[in-house]
Amino acid sequence: MTEEDAKDSDSINNRAIVEEICKPFLLSDDTYQQIRDIFLDEIKKGLCKYTHEKAAVKCLLTFVEKLPSGCERGKYLALDVGGTNFRILLLDLHDGGDNLKLEIANYELPESLLTASGRELFDFLADCLYAFIYKYELQKDELSLGFTFSFPLKQTELSKGVLISWTKAFNCSGVVGHDVVDLLKEALNRKGDIQINNIVILNDTTGTLISCAWEHHEAKIGLIIGTGINECYLEKTKYIELFKGGVNASPTMVINCESGNFGNDGSLNFIRTPIDLAIDNDTVNPGKQVYEKMISGMYLGEIVRLILLECVNAGAMLKGGHSDQIRSPMSFDIKYMSQIEGEEPGNDDVARQIFDIMGYKRSTHEDCENLRYICDVISTRSANLVAATLATLVNRIGDPFVIIGVDGSVYRMYPNYAERLRKKLKELARPEYKFCIKLAEDGSGRGAALLAATAFFNKRNQ
Ligand code: BGC
């Protein structure tokens, strides 16, 4: 055997090992169908008054019973909190051609606030809101605000939301079990002269759906795939057993599925790999948000890192060498995955740079190809898993045509993600139900201001 032949044969063996390590992440069509069907059972458990309390997929009431009509006018604020970046928006709805104007300010939450006290978190939000209101000289106006708070909330009305649990990297003390609208109002009161009496609270998926429904009446599903993952949809109130609507109740209400929690009761154990279990173990909320931890931007890079580590341990990549970075949890960011998958096949420049950042100066073409393969497997599993639960919702709504409003960094920025999701959803939804997935950029904030408009426009004009 020549030296070249030996290299080729090593290469083939190494690739076989990498593929073997990735195998548990490649799920069959039957498995995705099974997940779709299990999710339907979970939705039913969430909606049923006898099983709701224990249900993994909570199907939370949002009290959003109607979507904007398009007739709303005036200025409305939104505060959109759900990750390390948050936003304040001012929406101006007026007559005439382009009847919707938005001013947006982006802020970064200092990382230390993610695990600080709730009081510190809300004081920070109130400071930013206060500065924004003065900047736009709104301090004398009667202000209405849509507050997007992208965590599981138990709502009893449109303007009350009690935090059930933190998700993503948040864990501020003194917030779980409290109404976050009250916490925001208290923080604003501590600041002094600004009063916002009209506040509605909502989830980012709901905001995205509302924002999309402003333009498209067929919009009935909201989806976020970013740091976290979640879906909401328009359900018939007759199936929402926890809702005591009375005679004037609207026939539908937006339900916040809190899909990220799917699998907490063991229903997804048949697809969880040892790496999924290890990641879960190392989070601030072990045992929770099982589905989210296989899908969302916060975890995908870490899954890739752990697979890479296994390949290195098996001697199949990077000559079996361990760098400090490869050993450090959360060192492989999802943005590296995006960059690698965004590079032209056959070109290794980006992958090599990333190996360099990960402490490997001498990666080979084969290492780069293998890394690209791992990223592809993991991002495809993520998109397919989302498609499975989306298919449940499309089938449940049962409209001949439905629009899905979507936002979130993974959907927006990850190369080919949107196309993979659409393709799998087409396979999994019943063929008689057509759908269209529409990007609702700024959806969660814009939707919040639109919800405030829907809720308070008539009140203001009475
Ligand atoms: C939260 C959801 C949110 C989703 C997307 C999840 O971690 O529990 O409420 O909609 O992230 O931001």
Boltz pocket constraint, residues with backbone or C-beta under 6 A from the ligand:
constraints:
  - pocket:
      binder: B
      contacts: [[A, 82], [A, 149], [A, 150], [A, 151], [A, 152], [A, 167], [A, 168], [A, 203], [A, 204], [A, 205], [A, 224], [A, 226], [A, 227], [A, 228], [A, 229], [A, 230], [A, 231], [A, 258], [A, 260], [A, 292]]
      max_distance: 6.0
